[in-house]
Amino acid sequence: MLMAAERADSFYVDGHERRRVNTVKAAEIAGVSVRTIYNWMRNGKVEYLRTPTGGVRIFIDSLWRIDDL
């Protein structure tokens, strides 16, 4: 069973913490532009959440799975 609970900059799935950041911070971490982050989102290369206000949070661990880096 999938159980998730949200906290400030973390997302807990089955008891495991998944940290997340906004698109600007994700771009800084990956060393790419914000536009590239949005392209990766559109192409399914990173996992992300939409906030209730329309913002985007990228899971940091999904940045390291990108073959293009």
Secondary structure in CASP SS format (residue, H / E / C, confidence):
PFRMAT SS
TARGET T0000
AUTHOR 0000-0000-0000
METHOD secondary structure of the structure
MODEL  1
M C 1.00
L C 1.00
M C 1.00
A E 1.00
A E 1.00
E E 1.00
R E 1.00
A C 1.00
D C 1.00
S E 1.00
F E 1.00
Y E 1.00
V E 1.00
D C 1.00
G C 1.00
H E 1.00
E E 1.00
R E 1.00
R E 1.00
R E 1.00
V E 1.00
N C 1.00
T H 1.00
V H 1.00
K H 1.00
A H 1.00
A H 1.00
E H 1.00
I H 1.00
A H 1.00
G C 1.00
V C 1.00
S C 1.00
V H 1.00
R H 1.00
T H 1.00
I H 1.00
Y H 1.00
N H 1.00
W H 1.00
M H 1.00
R H 1.00
N C 1.00
G C 1.00
K C 1.00
V C 1.00
E C 1.00
Y E 1.00
L E 1.00
R E 1.00
T C 1.00
P C 1.00
T C 1.00
G C 1.00
G C 1.00
V E 1.00
R E 1.00
I E 1.00
F E 1.00
I H 1.00
D H 1.00
S H 1.00
L H 1.00
W C 1.00
R C 1.00
I C 1.00
D C 1.00
D C 1.00
L C 1.00
END
